[in-house]
Amino acid sequence: MAGLENGAPIGAKTAPTDRSRPKIIGQNDGNASEDDQTRPRANILLENQISHPRQRAKRSVAAAYTDNVDRRISGEAQSRESFVATVQGVSDSRAEYRRAGEDARRSNPKQSEPRLDTSTFALSGDSAHNQAMVHWSGHNSSVILILTKLYDFNLGAVTESSLWRSSNYGSTYTKLNDKVGRTLLSYLYVCPTNKQKIMILSDPEVESAILISSDEGASFEKHPINFHILSLLFHPAQENWILAYSHDSKLYSSMDFGRKWQLVHDNVMPGRFYWAVMGLDRESDVVHIETRFAKGRAQYVKCRAQRCTDGNRQYLFPGHVDTNSLVVQDEYVFTQVTKLGQASYFVSYMRESFKQMKLPKYCLPKDMHIISTDEKQVFAAVQEWNQNNTYSLYISDSPGVYFTLSLENLRTSRGPTGNLLVEFYKVEGINGMYLANKLVNNQVKSFITYNKGQTWDLLPAPVTDVAGNKLNCILPFCSLHLHLEMSENPYTSGPITSKKSVPGTIVAKGNVGTELSSTNSRMFITSDAGNSWRQIFDEVHHVWFLDNGGAMLAVLQAATPIRHLWISVDEGKKWDRHSFSLEPLYVDGVLMEPESDNHIITFKKCMYGELCVMGEKQIYMKRRPGNRCMLDQDYSRIYSSEPCLCTAYDFECDYGWERHADGNCSPAFWFNQNSAAKSCSTSQSFLNSIGYRKVLSNNCKEGGRKVYSPRRQACRPRPPRGLRLSTSQGELSATVGSNVTFMVYLDDGDSLKTSIQLDFGDGIKITYSNLSRTDDGIKHIYRTTGIYRVTASAENSQGSDSSTLFFHITSPVESVYLSAPIVAIQGKEANLTVVVWPSHAKTLTCFWWFDNSSEPIITLEGSISYTFQREGKNKVTVQVASGGIIMQDSKVITIKEFFRSLPLSFSPALDEHNPDIPEWREDIGRVVRTVPEEMLLVYLYPGLPSTAELFVLPDEDTSSEHKKGSKEGLEMISDIFVTALNQGLVQFELKADIRIIVYMTQQTLAPLVNSNSIHSGSAMLMLLTVVFVGLAAFFIYKFKRCSILLPVPIAYKCKIKRARVNNDHLLALLTYRQKLKLGYT
């Protein structure tokens, strides 16, 4: 699960971003992750890599060498050609050679020294090529394929390519360009279950096609494709089934080895797709996919490769997962979910429901990476809350749920792409044996365990160096330290090598001293499983096991040309030098026959009285010192095996327990030892842990006085205690209509006889007879927004308990309208309301901004009362947040010390043409706007019948001594409007032949407003529209015999006659009011 961290999700180690794209000799792509280094490679000819975590579906990763080789072999000793040197002899896998060897062994156990034959072949015409990919099928096959390319680093593309084939173990090669045509080749893949099947991709920049061969490249057929392949994943059992990932995040499947392709799913995360695990998934064509649907969020989808339609997809995890977090590995499926910056890790074992992974209570992990899932157990590197550059090693139980600490402060580093590199190594061939580098007081030291991490010890240093000089390195002050990185080049062995069929033998690069050093490294070997070590070289070499393990091959790690290699047939005690070329050559890698079984092995030497490893005593056969013979391939290595009596170190501390200095496990201070009985029912019994759980694969037998296994204990009646209610995602909110999964947990009580009731708070309740029926969660859908009180109750004959949470159901805001008075009285409260659609109940957060305020007023209600102190225009803005959406609206409110208002109504004909939208009401006023808005303001209320309100405002320039006259002037102006409205003199033409009359709703004069609350409109029913002086345009007056510019008292004495005149008369009247300051003649 590598990558369970904030910003670096689960699976960086087990599923790299570009896991199936082949690496290439000569190209340093910087993407060598732990996965690239540890998984079996279908077309890598050197199978000496250690595979952890073990992977069922072999990634077809072409061989790679990341040394940025851009060499052209030149000089007096070499022509300008690329050379392939073939070494035969000890490593020769020809059948006739083996038969001869077997006959010789039957007749004479002492064989002659092996013969070393070499041949060199120049790949003519390809001297400029700087990349190569090599494939050797093995299994007695004599065919070797080499794809060479010229990669232009400036263009970032392949400009030339050649395909070479040898049918005689590399003695000679034939160029196959005539069989592949002018196609520019980019990558070579090999089927892991049938290595005679080859697939070569063309360069997509030139041509999108694939070349297929079923006879190891003897013939090819070409098939065009309509997408660009970035990576391939072959099925672990079906040789013709392939998954292909494209550059546009689409996943395709082929059931006929690439001849026809079908889309499986789009928006697939790179490297997050997996074939079925045989024996676990019901159908062998099942694929597990992580699909992206929102930023930082993804879904786990399971479907069949050729039937992945919407109706055939399964969503096995209840909710969303983090992107780049799905890992399907052996019996396990891992996911990660991050909420509020805190990651939670989940695991499914044997395809059962997901369970949250449990680490010690105060581990508080910042990051987690899965190292191994071998033997139905999870090894995880966890970065705890107080760690920065180190991780701690944790080991799980079989289901992968409960983890206990094994080793603190593992040394880690980051690869070029940010992937975590953990210095932890599984030794092949010896069960339970691991190596790890640990940071101790700022020094990196190497440790070894023989009991799967229960105890760790320093490595003893060799007694002498390679020259025989004593080292005088005494534990614990001085020890051997090893480099545990994996090789980035599959053609080299890497700094450490071991093999399952050579138990107890490890070859590694390292140094002797107080800490691990990056300089002055030397080569060391152990043939007794790390109990003792010998130095074999002063310089760093790459070392492989040859001829089924009967010998070892060493090649100097050098940046200069070499022409020698070293072979040993006596566990590295003596090394014979052999020349593989007359002239020095650059050695980019060494190819071995893949998947060959080792022939001669050495034994695990038992020392210091410790005869038992992983609960059993095994005796291995080995050659007598000095013998340089080879044994039959099917020779039995193990002479005898018998179990040992169990000790405390054959057990790991159970979850919640910690190992103390005396070796015993004691409960942690936070652990409740009664928690194991929570699912125990009266009249039954349960296994109660005493702090130990047997190490998986340990074969010890219990006996004597000390018993470590859990003890059977009778269940006692217990009332429910510690009832907890949560959601599967840990969230306390969801959107309307979404499926919410509630989880109910009980810390203690007779769960099988305890009934559970869940009240969802919306009038729906559900009851279960016992807690086990709620293991997968309780699903519910809320249909309306609101805050719901959700209550879980547990009850049995001994008592009851309950738990409550408040769950928010929200809906994204689609529109917001601020309902506010158009005019308000200075110093008096005005009511403002925000209208939201769709309607929400108690789930809104409103932010109110008044004028130039630097901080908003926040309310949980959609209304507020506010007192305006500044006369004039005041702007109000409200922002509404709900369901992750924020919307806003603004209004301008005119604040006056006093004003006059008149309610207005309209002819019924207006209702027939009223669409009841704000824009229509604004346009009605805008068409006839002629009078300054400082004098008149008009509301048009929403709804039918059409109504409005006219506000007559005092002059802004009125001084305090003139306020009395200004009030009188407002009364006179209002009288004029009342008279005109009552006599039907206010009219306007809506459209041709449709004339609208405006009149007073009530036939009484509205009082002067200066202290009482003004009309603010209905908070949820009306939308307010400002129409500045609009209705003034509809007043049609004619003053007969009187001048419009007469003082107001004189104007009142004039007779008003119904007539048609333009708006200028009213405008003149209002202008005259300004000049007279209202009240002066």
N, C-alpha and C positions, 0 to 999 in steps of 0.2 A: 504494500500500500504505500509504497514509497511515496512520499510527497504529501502526507497528511499534515499540512502546515498552512498558516495564513498566507495566501498568495501562491502556495506551491502545493497543489492538491495531491490526493492519494494516487499512487501508482507510478511515480516518476521513475522508479527502479524497475518495476515489473512490466511496464508498458510504455516504452519510450515514444516520443513524438513521431519518430520516423523509424519504427522498429524493423520494418522489412526492407527498407531501401538498402541495397548492398553498399558496403564500404569498398574502397578501391585502393589497390596498391598505388601509392603516389599521391593520393588526395587526402589532405588533413581537413576533414569536414568538421572537426570539433564536436561531434555528436556521439562520441563513444560513452554511453551510459553503462551503468552496472548491468542492465539487461543485455546490452550488446555484448558484454564481456562474459556473461554467465550462461546464456541459453545455448543449447545445442544448435549448431548451424548446419543447415542442410547441405550447403555446398562448400563448407570449409573442410579442407583436407587434413587439417591438424586437429584431432579430437582429444587434445590433452587439456582442454579447458575444464574447470570445475563447474558443474551446472547447479547453481543454487541461486534463486529458487528453481526447482525442477519444473519444467514446462512440458505439458503434453503435446500441444500443437507446435511442432518445430517451426520457428520462423525461418523463412527462406532468406537468410541474410547472406549476401555474397561476401566473399572474403575481402578483408580490408587491411590496409596498412597505412597508418597515419603518420608518415614521416615526410610528407610533402616531397616525395621523390620526383625530381625533374632532371634525372640524370641521362646523359648520353654517353655510353661507354666509348671511350676514346683513348688515345695514347699509342705508343709504339707496341705495347703488348696486346692491345685489343683493337679490333676493328670497330667501326661505328655501327654496330648492330646490337640488338638485345639478345642475351644468351639465356638458355635454360639448361642447367646442369642436372643430369640424372645420376643418382648414386644407387648402386645395386650392391647387394651382399647381405649384410645383417638385416637391412630393412627391406630387402627384396621379397615381395609377396607372391612370386610366381608359384604355381601349384607344383611344378616338377621340382623346384628347389625344396619345397616343404616335404615332398614325398621322399626325396633323397635324404633329408635330415632325419625323418622319422625312421627310415630303414637303418640309418647309421646308428641311431640311438638304441635300436633294438639289439644291434650286434655289438656295439661298443659305446659305453656311456661317455667315454672321453673322446670328444670330437676335436677336430682340427680347428685352428683359428679361422674365423669367418673371412670370406673374400670380399673385397670392396672394389666394385667396378663402377666407372664413371663414364658419362658421355656428355657432350656439349652440342647444342644446336642453336644456330643463329636464326632469329626471327627476322628474316631479310625484309628490308623496306620499312620497318617500324622503329627505326632507331630514334625518331623524334617523339614517339609515343611516350607519354609520361604516366600512364595509368594502366593497370592490368588486373583482371579478375581470373582466377584459376579454379577449375573444378576437377576433382578426381573422385570417381564414384566409389572406388574400393571394391570389396567383395570379389577379389580376383579379377576385377576388370582392369584391362590394360589401357583404357581410354582416358585421356586427359584433354580438357578444353581450356584454352586461354583466350580471353577477350582483351585486346589491347586498344587503348584510345589515346587520342591527343586532346587533352582538355585545355581550352584557352581560359585562363583565369581572368583575363580582362573582359572577355565576352561572357564568361560564366556558362560556357556551353562546350559540348563535344564537337570538334570539327573534323576528325578522322577516326576510323575504327577498323579493326581487323579481327577476324575470328580464326583461331588456329586449333587444329585437332591432331592428337597423336593417338595411334592405336597400338603402340609398342612401348608403353610405360615411359614415354617422353624421350625416347631415343631420337625420333624424328617427328616433325610436325608438318601438316599440310594446311595451307591457307584456304578457308572455306568461303571467301568473298564471292566466288562464282555461284555458290549455292544460296547465298542470302541476297544477292543482287547488290544494288547501290544503296540499300538501306543503311542509314547511319545508326549503329547499335549503341545503346547506352548502358543497359544493365542485364545481368544474367542471373536467372533463378533456377533452382533445381528442386524437384519434388522430393520431400524428405522421406516419403514412404516408397518411392520408386525412383531411384536416382538415375535411371536411364531416361527419364522424362525431363526435358530441358525447356525453359521458356526464356526468350531474349526479347527485351523491349527495345523498340526503336526510339530515336530522339524525338520527343513530341513537338519540338520546335520545327522539325522538318517534315515528319510523317508520324501519324499516330497509328501504330500497328504493333503486332506481336508475332514472333517467330516461334513455332512449336516443333519440338523433336521428341520422338518416342524411342529413338535408338541411339542415344548418347551423341547426338549431333551428326550421325551419318547422313541424315536427310532432314529437311525442314519444310514446313508449310506455313504460309504467311496469311494472317487474318487482320483486316483493318478493324479498329475500334473507334468509337465516337467519344472517348474521354481519355484524359491523361492519367496514367497510373502513377501514384506516388509510392504505394507499398502493397505487398501481397501477403496473404495469410493462407497457408495450405491446411487442409483438414488433417487431423492427426491419424485418421485411418483410411479415408477415401482418397485415393491418389488423384482423382479427376476434379475434386471439389476445391474451389479457390474463392477467397474473398479479396476484392481489390478496392483500394481506397483512392479516390480521385482528388485532383487539385481543388475542386469546388466542394469539398466536404461531403461527397456522396459515396455510399458504399454499394458495390456491385457484387453479384455472385455468379459463378460459372460452375456447371456440373459436368462439363466436358473438356476440362483442361484448357479453358480460355477461348474455345471456338465461338461460343455464344455467351452473352452477358445479360443479366437482368438486374435492374435497380432494386436494391433492398430497402434503403432508407436514405434520406437526405439529412443535412445538418448533423452529421455524425462527427464526434470529436476524434481528432487524429490519434491513432493507436488505441482507441477504446472500443474495440470490437473483437469478439472471441468466438471461436467455434465451440460446439458442444464438447463437454468432457465425457468421454466414453465411460459408461457405467453409472453416470450420475444424471445426465439429461436423458429424458425418455426417447426423444428423437435425435438421431445423429446429425440431422441437418439444421439443428437449432443454432441460432446465433444470439449472442448477448451483446447489446449495443448501448452506448451512452450517446444520447442525442441532445443537442443544445437547442433551447427555445427562448432563453432570455439571458441577459448579461449576468454571468456568474452562476447561472442555474442550468441544470440539465435533468434528464430523466433516464432511468434505467429501463430499457425496452428489451423484451425477449420475444423472438418470433422465429419462424422457419425461413430459411434462406430464400426460397422461391415463392413464399406465400406470406410476405410481410406487409399485408394490407392493413388498413386501420382496424378492421374487424378481427384480425388474427393476431394482433399485438397484445402482449401481456405487460402490465406495469407492476412489477413485483415489489418495488420499494414504495411504501406509503408516503408519497410526497416527492419533493424535489431533492436533488443531490447537487453537490458542488461539481462544477465542470472539471474534467480531467481527474475524476475520483473513482471511476468504476474499475475494479480489478477482479477478474474471474481466474482463479488459480487453484488447481486441484479440487479439493472438496469445498473450497471457500469462495464466497463472493464478498468483496469489501466495498463499502461506500463511505463517503464523508459528507457531513452536513454542517455548515457554519452559520451560526446565528449570533448576531451582535458581537462578532469578532471571536467567538468561542466555538471551536470545532468539536463535533461529536463524531465518533467513529462507530460504524455498524458492520456486522458480519452475519452472513448466512452460511450455515454449515449443512452440508449434504442437501442443499437446495431447500432447506426449511425456511421459516419466516426469519426476518432480520431481527437481531438483538444488538443492543448497544454494548460495545466492548468495555469491560470494566478493568480499570487500572487502580492501583492503590489510591485511596481517597484523596490524599494530598500530593499526589504526583502532579496534577494540574498540567497536563501536557500542552506544549505549544506546537508540537509537530510529531508525526509518527510515520515510520517507513517500515514496510514489511520486508524482512530479510529472507525468510524461508517459510515454506509450508510443508516441508517434508515430514513424512511419518505421522500425518494427521495431527500436527502441532505447529503453532505459529511462533516464529521468532520475530520480534519487532524491535526496531531502534526508536526510542522515544526521547524527545527533548523535553525535559521537565522545566517547570516554571523558572528555576534558578540556574539553568544551563544556557550557555551561549554558543560555544564552539564544539561542544561534546554532546553525546547522546548516551542514554542508558539502555542496556539490553534487557528486554523482558521476554518471558516465555509463557505461553498460554496453556490451558487445558485443551482437550481434543476439540470441543466446539469452537475454540478460538474466542471465548467470551471473557474468562477470568485470567488475568495476567499477574505474574509475580516477577520480582526483580532478580536478575542473574548477575549482571556486571554493570557498574557505574562508569561513567566518563569514557565511553568508547571514543576513539579518535575518528573524526570524520572530516571530509573536505567536500568541495563542490566542483563538479565537472565544468567543462566549457559552456554548457547550456544550462547550468544551474542545478543539475541533478545531484542528489546526495550520494557521496561515495563513503561507504562504511568499511572500516578496516576490521573485517570479521570474516573468517575463512573456515569452511567446513572441510575437514580432512577426509578424503574418500578412502573407503576400505576399512575404517575402524569406526564402529558405531558409537555415537556419543562424543566423538573427539572433535574439538574446535580450537582455533587459534584466534586471538583478538589482540589488538593494540589499544592500550589504555593510557590515558593521561594521568600521571601521578606526580603531583607537585611540579607541574609544568614540564615534566619529562615524559616522553612516550616510551612505554615498555611493552614487551610482548608477553602474553600469558597463554597458557594452555589448559584445557579441561578435558577430562576423560569421562565425565558423568553428565554430559549435556548441560553444563553450566552451573552445576551445584557448587563446585569448588574450582578455583583458578590458581595456577602456580606459574612462577617465572620459568623460563626455559634455561636449562643448564648449558653453559658454554662448553665448547670443545676443550679437551685437555691441552692440545697443541694446535699450532697453526699448520698450514699446508707444508711448511718446511720442517716440521717436527719440533719447533721451539715451544716451550711451555708458555701458556697464556696466563696462568695464575688468576683466573677469574672465579671468584668464590661468591656463591649465593648468600644472602640476597643483595649484596652490595654491587655485584657485577653479574651479568647474565647475557644470554644471546637474544638479539632483537631482530625481527624479520619484517620485510616489506610484504604486505598482504594485498597490494593492489592487484587487480585483474589486468591481463594484457589487453591493450587496445588494438593489437595486431594479431589476427587469428593465425598468422603464419609463424608466430613466435610463441614461446611457452609462457612468457610472463615471469614475474619475479618469484612466483611460488608454484609448485607443481606437485600433485599427488594423483593417484588413480585407484579406482575401486578394486581392480584386479591385482593391485600391488599393495596390499594392506601394510601399513606401518612405514612405508617409504615416502619421505617428503624431501624435495629439493627446493631450496629457497635462497633468495638474496638477502643479506643482512650484515650485521656487524656485532662485535663483542664490546661490551662496555656498560655504562650506567644508563644509557638511553639509545633509542633508535636514531641513526644518523643518515642523512641524505647523501653523504659523501663517503668515500673509502669503503664502499660495499664489497663484500666477498660472497662466494658461493658455499653453502653448507648442505649437508645431507644427514638424514637420520634413517636408519633401517629398523629401528625398534620403537616406532610410534612416539618419538620425541623424548624418550628417556635419556638418550645420549646423542650427541651430534659430532660430525667431523667436518672439517673444512676441506673442500675439494679443488677450489680455484681461488686465485688471488684477484682475478678480474671477473666481471659479470659475464655470465654465459647464459644462453638459452639451452634448456635441457629437456629432452624427450625420452620416453620409454620406447625401446625398439624391439622388433621381432617378438611381439607378444609379451614384452616385459623382461625378456631374457637379457637385455642389454640396455644401455643408455647412450644417447647421442648428445653431444654438447657442441654448440657453435658460439664463438666469441661474439658478444654484442659490440659491434664496432661500426663507426661511421666511415671507415676506410676499407678498401678492397681486401679480401682475405682469400686463401685457397686451401685452408686446412679445417678439418673438423676432428672431434675427439670421440672415441667410442670406449665404453667400459662394459665388461661382462661380469664384474665382481662387486656390484653395489658401489661403484665409484672409488674403490681402493686403488685401482690402477687404470690409467687412461692411455689408450693408444692413439697416436696422431695419424690421420689419413689425409691425403691430398685429394681433393675433388676436381681440381683444375690445374692445368699447367701454369696458367697465369692468374693473378688475383682477380677476383670478381666482387662486385657489390652484392652482398647477400641480403635480399629483402625478406626472405622467409624460407622455411623448410616445410615441405609437404610430407605428411605421413598417410599411410593407408587408413581411411576412416573406419572407426568402429571395429577395429581388430581386437580380439581378446588377448590379454597379456599371457605370456608363456611361462616365464620363470618369475617367481615372486620370492620375497624374503619374509621374515616372520616378525611379529611383534615380540620384542624381548621384554620379559617381566623382570623387574629389578626392585631392589629395596623392600622385598617382602610383600609388595602389592601384586597379588596374583589375579585379582578380579577387576574386570572392566565392564561396566554396564551390567553388573549382576551375574557375570559368568566368567569362567576361566577357560580360555581357548589356547591350545598349543598348536603352533604352526611348524610345518616342516621348512627347513632351509638347506641350502647347500653347505657342504663343509668348506671352511675357509680355504681359499686358494683354488677351488675347483672352478673351471671356466667352461661348464657344460650347459646344455639346454635340455629342458624336460618336456614331456608330452604336453600338448595343448590342454588336454582334459585332466591333467594331473591334479589331484586333490590337495589343496594347500593346508586345510585344517586337519590336524592329526586327531585331536579330541576336543570335546567341549562339554562342560558340566556347569550347572548353576551354582551360585554362591549364596550363603545366608545374607539376608538383607541387612544393610546398615542405614544410618540416617542419610548418608550421601547417595543412596539409591533412590531417594525420594527428594522431591522439591517441596518447598514450603507452599502450602495451599494458599488460595486467595485470602488476604487478610492476616496472614501470618508472616513473620520475618525470621530469618536465620540469625542466631546470635553467635558470639565468639566461640561458645562451646559446641557449636554444630547443631544444636537443637532449635526447633522452630517454636516461636512464641507468638501469641496474638498481638497484633498492632494495637496501639492505644485507641484507635478509632473504630475497631472492628467489633461487631456484635456477634458473639458466638452462637446466639440462639437463632440467627437468621436462617440457618440451614433447615430449621424445622417449620418454616412458614408454610410449606405446602404439605405438611404432615397432617393426616386426619386421625381422629381418635379411633382406637382399636387397631391402628396400623403401627408400623415401625419405620424408621428411616436410618440411613447411614450418616452418623455424625462424625465429621472430620475431627481428628485430634491434632491437626496442623500439618499433615503430610499428604502428598499425593505422589504416587509412584511415577518415576520418570518414564515417559513413553519409550517403548522398545527395551526397557530394562528387564532382564530375565532372572533376577534374584528370587529366591524363595524365602518366605518368612518362617521363622522358627525361634526357639529360645524364649527368653523372658520379655524381650523388647518387641512390641507390636506397633507398627506404624500405620497400618491400613485403618480406614474409618470403622468405627464401632457401631453396631446396630443398637438403636435405642428406641424404646417404646414411645409412642406419641401420647401427649397428655392434652386434655381439653384446655383451650386457651381462647380468651376473647380476642376479637380483632383489635390490633393496635398498629399505629403508623400507617393508616390509609392515606395514600397519596393519589392525587388526580392531576393529570397533565395531558397535553396533546402530543401526538407522535412526533411532531416537528419542534415541539417546545415553544411554539408561538401562541400568543394570546389574542390573535385576531385573524380573521379570514374575510373573504368577500362573499357577498350574497350568492347563494346557489352553489358554493363550493362544498366539497365533501370534507368534513372535519372528522378526524379520528382521535377519540379520547382514549387515554391509557389509564388503567386503574392498577395501582400497586399496593400490596399489603406487606408490611414489614414483619408482622407476627400475627399468628392466629391460625385456626383450623380452616384453611382456605377451601378445602373440599366440602365443608359443611357450613360455610359462611355465604349467605346470600348477598348479592350486590344489586343495589338500585341506583340508577343514574337518572337524575332530573335535569333535562337540557335547558330548563328555564323558559321555554316557549310553550309550555303546556303539555309537552310530551315527556313521558317517563318510560323507562324500560328496566326490567328486573331479570337477573340471572340467578340460577340456583346455586352456583358456586363460582369462585374466582377464576378457575381454569377456563371457563367459557369465554373469558375476556382477554385471553392471551394475545390475540391478533388485533386487539383494539375494538372500540365501539364507534361505529360511523354514524354521522348525523349531518343533515343538510338544513341550514337555516334559510328561510325564504324572505325575511325582511331584515332591515338594518336595526341595530340596537345593541345594547349591552345586556348580556344574559348572565344570570346567576346560575352556574352549573354546579350541581351538588351530587356527590357520590356518597352512598351510605352502605356500610357493611354491618351485618348483624348475624349473630348465631346465639346459641343457647347460653353462652357465657357473657355476652355483652354486645356492644355496638361501637362504631366509630364512624366519623364522617369527614369529608374534605370538600372544600368549595373553591372554585375559581370563577372569575368574572371574565367572560369572553366577549370580545368586540366583533360584531359583524358589520362590515362597512361596504360601501359601494363607491366607486370612483365618481367624483363630481363631474357633471357634464355641462352645467351652466349655472351662473351665479348672477343675481340681480340685487342691487342695493335699493331698498325702499326707504326713502327719507323725505321729510317735508322740504318743500322748495323754499319756504320761508320759515324762520324761527325767531322767537323773541330773545333778545340779548339777556343773558343772566338767568334764563329759565331752561329747565331740562327739555330736551327734544328726544323723541324716541326714534331709533333707527333699527331697521330689521333687514336681514339678508335673506333673500328667497333663493333656495337651492333646489336644483332638479338633478336627479330624482330626489325625492324627499328623504331626509335622514332623521333618525331619532337618537339624539344624545351621542352621536359619534363624530360630530364636527368639532374642529378647532378653528376659531375665528380670530384673525389678527386685524385690529382696527387702528388705522393711521389717521390722525387728525392734523390737517395743515402740514406744518414742517416738523412735526414731532420726530425725535430721533429713536424712540422706542414705541412699539405698538402696545395697545391694550389687548390682552388675550382673554377670550371668553370661550366657554364650552357651549354656550347657547347662541342662537342665531339672532339675538337682539341685544341692544345696549341703550342706556339712557345717558345723554351727554349734555353738559352745559357749555354753551358757546359764550365766550367773554368778549370777543372782538367783533365789532360791528363791521359789516361788509360781507364780502364773499369768502366762504370757508370751504375748502375741499376735504372730502372724506373718502378714504379708500378702505375697503375691506377685502382681506384675503381669507379664503376658506380652504382648509386642508382636510382631505378624507380619502381613504383608500389609496394613499400614495400619490394623489393628485392635488395640485394647488391651483386655484383659479381666483380671480379678483374682479371687482367692479368699483367704480368711483362715481361720486356725485358732488355737485357744487351747491351749497346751501347759503342763501342770503340771510344774514342776521340783521335785524332791525329792532329799534327800541319799541316801535309801534307800527301798525299798518291796518288797512281795511281789507276785508275779503267778502266776495259775493259769490254764492253758489250759482252755477249756470246749468241750463239744460238746452237741448237742441230739438229741432223738428224730428219727428219719427223717421223721416226719410234717411237721416244720417246713419241710423242703426243698420239699415239694409246694406250700406256700403262700408261698414266698419269691420275690418279684418281683426281688430283687437290685437294689434302688435305695436310696440313702441315706435317703430319707424314711421308708421302711418300717422300716429298722433303728432309726432314731431313735424312731419311734412305739412300737416294741416296748418300749423302755426307759421311755419317757415315761409309759406307762399305769400302770406300777407303781412309779414313783419315789416313795420315802418316806424313804430314808436320805440324809442330807446328802452332797453330792458330795465334801466334803473327806475322807470316810472310804473310799469305794469308787469306782472308775472301771471302766468296762467298754468294751472294743472289741467290735464285731461286724464281722467281716471280710466283705468281699464274696465272691461266688462260692458255689459249692456243693461239698461239703456245708456247711451252716451251722456256723460256728465262731466263737468269741469268746475273749476273754482278760479275766480279772478281776484288777484291781490293788487291793491293800490298802495304804492309805497311812498313814504315821505322822501323829500329831496335829501340826497346824501350831504349836501352842503349846509343843511339847516343848522344854525347855531343854537346853543342852549336857550338863549333869550327869545328865540323865535319859535321854539317847539310848540307853544300853545297855539300860535297862529297856524303852524303847520298842521296840527291836528284838526283845526277847524277847516283848513283847506281840503284835507282828505275827506272830511264829511261832505263838503260841497261837491267835490269830484265824484264821490260815490253817489250823491243824489242825481247828478247828471246821468251816470250809467244806469241807475235804477229806473229813472224816467224813460230813458231810451229803450231799455230792455223790456219794461212793462208795456210800452207802446209798440213793441215789435219792430223797432227801427234798426236793430242790428241783424243784418243778413249777409250771406255770402253764397256765391255760386260754386257748388261742388263740382259739377260738370254740366254739360249742355242740358238745359231744361230741368235741372235739379237745383233748387234754391233752398238753402237751409236758414232758418230763423233761430237766433239765439235769444233766450229769455231767462228771466229769473226763476230759479227753482221754487223759492219762497217769495211772496209778495210783501216782505218786510225788509227794512234796511238792516244790513248786517252791522253789528256794533263795532266800535273801535276796539282793536285787539292790542293790549299792551301788558297784560299781566296774567291772563288766563291761558291755559294750555291751548295751543293751536292744533288745527287738524293735521295729523301726521300720516294719515292713510293706514289702511289695513296692512299688517305686517306680512301676511302670507297671501293676500288676495289681489293686491293692486300693484301695478307698475306706474311710476310717476313720470310724467313727461313735462319738460319745461317748454312752454311756448311763449317766447318773449314778445309781449305786447301784440300777440297774434290777433286777438279778437278786436283790437282797436281798428283793424283794417275793415271790419264789417259794420262799423257804426256809420250810418248815413244820416247826416243832419243837414238841416238848412235853417240858419237863423234869419228870420224875416224882420226887417227894419232895425235890427240891432247889430252893432259891430261886434265881431268875435273878440276884438282886443279890448272891449270895455272891462272895467274892473268887475270881479266876480259878483259882488252884490248887485250891480246893475245888470249883469248878464242873467241873473236869475229872474229879473222882471220881464225879460223878453219872452214872447210867445214862441214856442217851438212847434213847427209845423212839419208833418211828415213829407219828406222830399228825398231826392237822390243827389248827393254831392260826394266829392271825393274825400279821402282820409285827411287831407290837409287841414280841414276844420278842427278835427279833434287834436291833431298835432299842434295846431296853433293855440288851442285852449291850454294844453299841457305846457307848452312853452311859456305862455303868459303866466301860468301858475308859478313857474320858476322865477320869472322876472319879478313878480309881486311878493315872492317869498311866502305866498299863501297867507292871506289875512291882512294885507295892506293894499289900500287903493291909492 
